[in-house]
């Protein structure tokens, strides 16, 4: 049996170690998020995606965090293999962290025509990729499932949710994560019935990336 409290205990542990992604990251301009819930009898996995512009890494990156009791590689959290740089021609579009006007953007081998003016902050330009090119910057199936057994079934996918505002808030005290843990423990998607409005859109995190 999977116990919701055990799931929350793991999430609390890694949140306390700042290994649970949060949109209010001072080094990371928030762009988009997604969450995947997988389970099978006695096993569970939670995969988070946090997409943002990281000037220090010099790219639009998707950090894929994997948590659960059945990981096939590594420890819960994220590894270097789970940090995916999306823009393949940053040297052409990056003019000291602003957009080099007129240059197309290449993501996953696809050339994107971006409506942006020369000199616009790159985080502003990257946010315009959503929603039209959302599936290109979020993880594909192989990236999502890279660290979990292939026989787990996805029971729920969230494209938005209510994230605790304080990065130090334990997930176990959050309605969102309490209900997510119940879904993972029981397999009953009906356990996810949020009463709080979603706040994971980047516009709700104005301080992200400002360190």
C-alpha positions as CSV (number, residue, x, y, z in Angstrom):
1,X,0.0,0.0,0.0
2,X,1.1,3.6,-0.7
3,X,0.5,6.0,2.1
4,X,-0.1,9.7,1.3
5,X,1.9,10.7,4.4
6,X,4.9,8.8,3.1
7,X,4.7,10.7,-0.2
8,X,4.4,14.0,1.6
9,X,7.3,13.1,3.9
10,X,9.6,12.7,0.8
11,X,8.4,15.9,-0.7
12,X,8.9,17.8,2.5
13,X,12.5,16.4,2.8
14,X,13.5,17.6,-0.6
15,X,11.7,20.9,-0.4
16,X,13.6,21.6,2.8
17,X,16.8,20.9,0.8
18,X,15.6,23.2,-2.0
19,X,15.5,20.3,-4.3
20,X,11.8,20.7,-5.1
21,X,11.4,23.2,-8.0
22,X,9.5,26.4,-7.3
23,X,8.5,29.2,-9.7
24,X,9.8,31.9,-7.4
25,X,13.5,31.1,-8.1
26,X,15.7,34.2,-8.0
27,X,18.1,32.7,-10.6
28,X,15.4,31.6,-13.0
29,X,12.9,33.8,-14.8
30,X,9.7,31.8,-14.7
31,X,8.2,30.8,-18.1
32,X,6.0,27.7,-17.7
33,X,5.3,24.6,-15.5
34,X,3.8,21.1,-15.8
35,X,3.3,18.2,-13.4
36,X,2.8,14.5,-14.0
37,X,1.5,11.8,-11.6
38,X,2.3,8.2,-12.2
39,X,1.5,5.1,-10.2
40,X,1.1,1.3,-10.1
41,X,0.2,-0.9,-7.1
42,X,2.7,-0.1,-4.3
43,X,4.6,2.4,-6.5
44,X,4.4,6.1,-7.3
45,X,6.3,8.8,-9.1
46,X,5.8,12.6,-9.4
47,X,7.5,14.5,-12.2
48,X,7.7,18.2,-12.2
49,X,8.7,20.5,-15.0
50,X,9.9,24.1,-14.4
51,X,10.7,26.1,-17.5
52,X,12.6,29.4,-17.3
53,X,15.3,31.6,-18.6
54,X,18.5,31.2,-16.7
55,X,21.0,33.9,-17.6
56,X,23.8,32.0,-15.8
57,X,23.2,28.9,-17.9
58,X,22.6,31.2,-20.9
59,X,19.5,29.4,-22.2
60,X,15.9,28.7,-21.8
61,X,15.9,25.5,-19.7
62,X,13.4,22.9,-18.5
63,X,14.3,21.4,-15.2
64,X,12.7,18.0,-14.8
65,X,12.5,16.8,-11.2
66,X,11.6,13.2,-10.5
67,X,10.3,11.9,-7.1
68,X,8.9,8.6,-6.0
69,X,9.6,5.2,-4.4
70,X,10.6,3.3,-7.5
71,X,13.1,5.4,-9.4
72,X,15.4,3.4,-11.6
73,X,18.3,5.8,-11.5
74,X,19.6,8.3,-8.9
75,X,18.0,9.9,-6.0
76,X,14.7,11.9,-5.9
77,X,15.1,15.5,-7.3
78,X,16.9,16.4,-10.5
79,X,20.1,15.4,-12.1
80,X,22.2,17.0,-14.8
81,X,20.5,14.8,-17.4
82,X,17.1,16.3,-16.4
83,X,18.2,19.9,-17.1
84,X,17.3,20.5,-20.8
85,X,18.5,23.5,-22.7
86,X,15.9,24.3,-25.4
87,X,17.3,27.0,-27.7
88,X,19.9,25.6,-30.0
89,X,21.2,28.9,-31.4
90,X,21.6,31.1,-28.4
91,X,24.7,32.6,-29.8
92,X,22.6,34.1,-32.6
93,X,19.8,35.5,-30.5
94,X,21.5,36.6,-27.3
95,X,22.8,40.1,-27.3
96,X,23.9,40.6,-23.6
97,X,20.7,39.0,-22.3
98,X,18.5,40.9,-24.8
99,X,17.0,39.7,-28.1
100,X,19.1,40.2,-31.2
101,X,16.3,41.3,-33.5
102,X,15.6,39.5,-36.7
103,X,17.3,36.3,-35.7
104,X,15.0,33.2,-35.8
105,X,15.0,30.9,-32.8
106,X,15.7,27.1,-33.2
107,X,14.1,24.8,-30.7
108,X,14.3,21.0,-31.1
109,X,15.4,21.5,-34.7
110,X,12.5,23.6,-35.5
111,X,12.9,27.3,-36.6
112,X,10.5,29.6,-34.8
113,X,9.6,33.0,-36.1
114,X,9.4,35.2,-32.9
115,X,7.6,38.5,-32.9
116,X,10.0,40.5,-30.9
117,X,12.0,43.8,-31.2
118,X,15.7,44.0,-31.0
119,X,16.8,44.8,-27.4
120,X,13.8,43.2,-25.6
121,X,14.8,41.2,-22.5
122,X,15.1,37.5,-23.4
123,X,12.8,36.4,-20.6
124,X,10.0,38.5,-22.2
125,X,10.7,37.0,-25.6
126,X,10.8,33.4,-24.2
127,X,7.4,33.9,-22.5
128,X,5.9,34.6,-25.9
129,X,6.6,31.1,-26.9
130,X,3.7,30.0,-24.7
131,X,1.1,28.8,-25.7
132,X,1.9,28.3,-29.4
133,X,5.2,26.5,-28.9
134,X,4.5,25.1,-25.5
135,X,5.0,21.5,-26.4
136,X,8.4,22.2,-27.8
137,X,9.8,23.7,-24.6
138,X,8.1,21.3,-22.2
139,X,9.3,17.7,-21.9
140,X,8.5,14.9,-24.3
141,X,7.5,11.5,-23.1
142,X,11.0,10.1,-23.1
143,X,12.3,13.0,-21.0
144,X,9.4,12.7,-18.5
145,X,9.7,9.0,-18.1
146,X,13.5,8.7,-18.2
147,X,13.9,7.8,-14.5
148,X,10.8,5.7,-13.8
149,X,9.7,2.1,-14.7
150,X,8.0,1.8,-18.0
151,X,5.0,0.0,-16.5
152,X,3.7,2.9,-14.4
153,X,0.5,4.5,-15.6
154,X,0.0,8.3,-15.8
155,X,-3.1,9.1,-13.7
156,X,-3.0,12.9,-13.8
157,X,-1.3,15.7,-15.6
158,X,-1.5,19.3,-14.3
159,X,-0.7,22.3,-16.4
160,X,-1.5,24.7,-13.6
161,X,-2.0,24.5,-9.8
162,X,-1.8,26.6,-6.7
163,X,1.8,26.7,-5.5
164,X,2.5,27.9,-1.9
165,X,4.0,31.4,-2.2
166,X,6.7,30.9,0.3
167,X,9.4,28.6,-1.1
168,X,10.0,27.3,2.5
169,X,6.4,26.1,3.0
170,X,6.4,22.3,3.5
171,X,4.3,20.5,0.8
172,X,2.6,18.6,3.6
173,X,0.8,21.8,4.7
174,X,-0.3,22.7,1.1
175,X,-3.8,21.7,-0.1
176,X,-2.3,21.1,-3.5
177,X,0.3,18.6,-2.5
178,X,-2.0,17.0,0.1
179,X,-4.5,16.2,-2.7
180,X,-1.7,15.1,-5.1
181,X,-0.5,12.7,-2.5
182,X,-4.0,11.3,-2.1
183,X,-4.3,10.7,-5.9
184,X,-0.9,9.0,-6.0
185,X,-1.8,6.8,-3.0
186,X,-5.2,5.8,-4.1
187,X,-5.2,6.2,-7.9
188,X,-8.5,8.1,-7.5
189,X,-8.2,11.3,-9.6
190,X,-11.3,12.6,-7.8
191,X,-9.1,13.2,-4.8
192,X,-7.8,16.3,-6.6
193,X,-10.5,18.9,-6.1
194,X,-8.6,22.2,-5.5
195,X,-10.4,25.1,-3.8
196,X,-7.6,27.5,-4.4
197,X,-7.1,29.3,-7.7
198,X,-4.1,28.3,-9.8
199,X,-1.1,30.7,-9.5
200,X,1.7,29.0,-11.4
201,X,1.5,31.4,-14.4
202,X,4.8,33.4,-14.6
203,X,3.0,36.7,-14.1
204,X,2.3,35.7,-10.4
205,X,6.1,35.5,-9.7
206,X,7.5,39.0,-10.5
207,X,10.6,38.4,-8.4
208,X,11.7,35.3,-10.2
209,X,15.1,35.6,-11.9
210,X,15.9,38.9,-10.2
211,X,18.9,37.9,-8.1
